[in-house]
């Protein structure tokens, strides 16, 4: 229902969650776009999903629907999200438990290319290009810098 409710081709669904409440479940839909997403687009998605839920389950169903964009603290999960963040620093947790931090240089069909920052005590940081397949990424977040 959420995918079918997107008003523009450049928009995509990032995440959908439904609370466990049997009385009044909360449906949270996170959507984004190649150029970001506007409040008006979120409202359109919300109206369209509401209409589809009413058509499928009737007007008497009780639920709360929230449609928004993922915040800066929400992990990157879709290739389109990585593309929007080329040039920014990422912190990537790997399947093997290690972490990589570095500048996102490129996004490919199979993964991302990072310029990984290697810190050694008492020495200047060095930067090493690394390719990270999507399958090796457990979690990836943009590193927010206030410098």
GIQUIZI-V971324 format. One record per run of one state. SS is the DSSP state (H for helix, E for strand, L for the rest). FROM is the first residue (numbers start at 0). LEN is the number of residues. Records with the same first field share a line. If there is no record, write none. Layout:
SS: FROM-LEN ; FROM-LEN
//
This chain:
L: 0-2 ; 5-5 ; 18-6 ; 33-5 ; 57-5 ; 68-10 ; 84-4 ; 94-4 ; 107-3 ; 118-7 ; 142-5
H: 2-3 ; 38-19 ; 78-6 ; 133-3
E: 10-8 ; 24-9 ; 62-6 ; 88-6 ; 98-9 ; 110-8 ; 125-8 ; 136-6
//
